[in-house]
Structure formats: structure tokens, C-alpha cells
């Protein structure tokens, strides 16, 4: 057999063959970014609203993958649900990465799906999607030069173009009418028609240029000429290679390295001759051939900072706007962007250290006007006072961040007012110093009055899974095998208190409240659903004599568990308060536990009742 052969690849998390409701079931792709291999894959079932996309990373293409902390794309409410089958592609500017995925429109027919795409970013070992989005986004950037732009004659001689292709005569050198800077990404689309094709880059003249030649026998040769002297060559065999078919050649020239790709596969990565620099692009066919789309984009240091990032995703610390900042007491005029010293984060991402008076600005795009929850990911040795300001320097929020424990932690701020649409916000250190890893925003609302169990149907709980019966003013949940779920409220709910009475009538099992729960994988379309099929927290009573708190991320991780006397058939008042990223539980008016989640906390979400393998009765 030809091509890439793969052996066993142990996927992260729970992988179940078939269409299990909470399983990762389909692998989208594996691709290499730098020296890392990334995998995207989908979970659940294509006809479920909770069909979603996640990612994993490894240093080996076959094994050792570590799954992302949160799904890359997931949403179960509104007009954009079932966000699965995510695959990456490069945008029209040749450097920006996007993810294309589908959303579910009608699960009963087809199923009918629609195509979507959003921008992605790489932060060290992490893949971040700026989505899913269902509101207007910034238009994708175009290359600095393109042969089909219609603005200038792309090559130094006139060609006749048909359906995006032009014929080049035998041994004729075609050069672009514009040249690149020292660092750039360039692409040529060619059909050699069985002749030898030579791709030129950094071309200044016949005595100074770089080139990649593709021979009909499948040999690729990378070389350069400087001052009329040909440098050392590198060769590789292309297998398979069809010399009579279209191909895409891509060259990425960095500060000290050059990378060459053929049809998206990297063929060369070599140290760059110091004096090669930039220049024009060119192409030459030994016996004539077809040339198509040819383009380049010069390197844009900190380009992600110029992009208005939708608030539905995480914002890496290094994606701040490069046209206005103050770092280490120096503004952009005194500290050029190329001289910024970065701090390496736990996932090898670039973090930024900020002192008193320093600030960085982020361009964001909000789909909703009003209050938002902001999660700050940071490290600090002592209390730090920070502020968030708008483009007119109006302070939107002030808060004091607690010291972290020698590591990066998360802190959730509620009630941050943001306007709708494209805007710029400044993250300002008012006192002391910190190292910023990233920010995230989500629409939020604070509920002042305690929430208590209510009835089923309109204005009450919605049955998601299991069996539920109204018994007078109470609700009874039954599930002897897996789970029973009810949810109530709005996904934007942030700070609130859930309070009620719980009675467990089984000798084993758990019963309690879901808080900040969202994106539940429901048992629709007769799908098999497994436990912990949501994102949120579960504060529970255990019939074995415990109280505890689990964190759900389409799995379950216990955060705290304490021994307390829980009797069968007895009523207990159970109260759960969520404030910021701290959860406090009270049993019969006494504090049972207090837990602050400092690692990817859930900032907003609904409330719910949740049984695991037991029968329980809930009342006000």
C-alpha cells in the first residue's frame, strides 16, 4: 500500500465504538503544527444537539495524545447546535487558520446541516477556537499580493487566463510584479503537464534567489544562489507524485528557517541563509505548463492582536493589539513588539508579565449587549488590583485578584458591562504585578433571589433524562441505572443560590443540585446517553454518608467530598451558593464545604436536579 500508514492510536478520554451519547466517536484529522501533532475529533451523535468537536495534542502522530480541557466547539441551545466534524484550513491570507464545521438544522430528515467556519489560534500546546459564533464577524484577511486580485498585472509578462489558469511557454521565467519582505508565506498553484517546474522565491536576479524544483520522476530539490554561487542543495522523493496534475507549492520563510510544502505536506525545513532576504516570486516550466493562483503575505508580528475576537472563546494573553500597550513601564514607542520578553506558560504558550501601570488592549466582538462574566487566567505572588477600561479609558470594572499558589489560576468577575459589536478593552494593572495567561468573556446575569425546586412544564423544570413524577408540591426522580436530570433557568445565570429539601429513598446513590450547568447532551432521537453528559457542577448528598462536589466536563471529576450523616428517607435542607468561581454548600443551615475552582471554572449556567442511581424527592 502507498501513502501514510497508521497503527493503533489511543485516543484521549472515553472512546466507544458506535454512536454512544457521550462518546468521542469520529476522528476529523491529524495535522502537524511546528513540532506538535494536533487531532480534532467529534463526540456524541450527528443527530444530537450536543454533537461537538474537541482536540488533542501529542509529540507523536500515533500515540500519547492529551485531550483539551474543554471542547473546542460545543453548543446545545439557539440556532447553532450540533457543532461537529471540525476540520482546519488556511484562510485566503495564507497564514490565518480557520475551523470549518457543521451545525444541525433538522435531525429527522437527512439530517439537514449547515456549514460554518470560525477562526482558531494556537497557544503553545493548546488549540483555541474563536467560536462557535452566530453573529457577524470580521471579514477574513486577504493576502498582500495575489495573482487574481485584478488590481495589477500579476507577472512581468502578459498572460491569457482561463478559469483561473494561464499557460506559460517553454522555459519562460515568470516573475511577480511585487516582492516579499524578509519574512512571508507564499503559495503557487501549478500544473507541470509532465515537465520540470521550478518555483522561485526571494528572487532579486539570476545570481541571488532561492528555488524548489519538481522533476517528473518525483524528485524535489531545494537550493539557493547567492552572489552567483550555488549553495548546498537538499533533495527528497515525492511519493506518490503526478507530474500531469495540479499541485500547490507553499514556502514559509521565517527569521532563521525556511519551510517548503507540497500539497499541504511539509517536504523541507532547513536553516535559512542569512543574506537570502525577500524578493519576487517566480515559476518556470521546462516544456511549458499551467500557472494558477500565486500569492504571498508578509509576516504580521502579533497579527492575532488585530483581529476582533468573539467573546464566545478564550483570548490568549499574547493576542493583544500591538499598536497600543505598556509593558515593563514602556509603551509601544519605547518597546518595539519584536523586543517584548514573553513568559512561558504551563502549556508552552506565551504569557505577558505586567507591572503597576502597565496595560494591554484586546479587540473583541460581542454578540450581546449588557453584563458579562470575565474569567482572568493569571499568576501572582500577592494581591493585585486590576481594572478593565473601554477605548475611551472609561473604567468598566475594578477588582482585586487574590495571590495564586505558585501556579496559574482562574478568577471569575461578574457583571462586566460590554457594548454590542466590535470594540477594544484595556486590561490595566493598578497595583502590584502579575503574569497574564488569558481572558474569556460570556454573557451573564445575576439572580438575587434564592432559586427553589419548582414544578414540571411551562415555567418549571424541563425533563432532560430519567423518570420524574410530581408528588403534591414535590418532585420525585427515579433512575436505578444511570441518571435523571431536570434543568431550569437561563444559561446566562451567573451568581445565585439554589435551595431546597432533598430526601433519598434508596440505600445507595446520589441526589443533589446542578449549578452553572449548560450544553446538556439530551436523550433525544432515542440516543444512548451516559452519565455526566453536561458542563457544570454537581453538589450532592450521597446515601453512603457523604456530601460532595463534582465538576462535569462531559465527564466527572470529584472536587471535594466530606463524610456527613445522610439517613435514608430523611429530609435535608440543601443550599448551594455560587459566587464568582467559589461554591459554598450548606446542609441544614451549616456549612458543608467551600470550594474555589481555579482551573477552567464554569462561569454561568442553569440550575438542575440530578439523581445518580437512586430514587429521591425534592421540595421547596
Helices and strands as residue ranges (DSSP letters): E 24-33, E 36-43, E 52-58, E 66-67, E 81-90, E 97-106, E 112-123, E 126-129, E 145-146, E 161-162, E 165-168, E 173-179, E 184-191, E 197-205, E 208-214, E 219-226, E 229-230, E 234-237, E 246-253, E 257-262, E 265-271, E 280-285, E 289-298, G 303-306, E 309-310, E 314-316, G 317-319, E 325-327, E 330-331, G 337-339, E 343-344, E 350-354, E 359-366, E 370-379, E 384-389, E 395-401, E 409-418, E 421-431, E 434-443, E 451-452, E 462-465, E 467-471, E 474-488, E 496-504, E 510-518, E 535-542, E 546-553, E 556-563, E 571-579, E 582-587, E 590-596, E 606-619
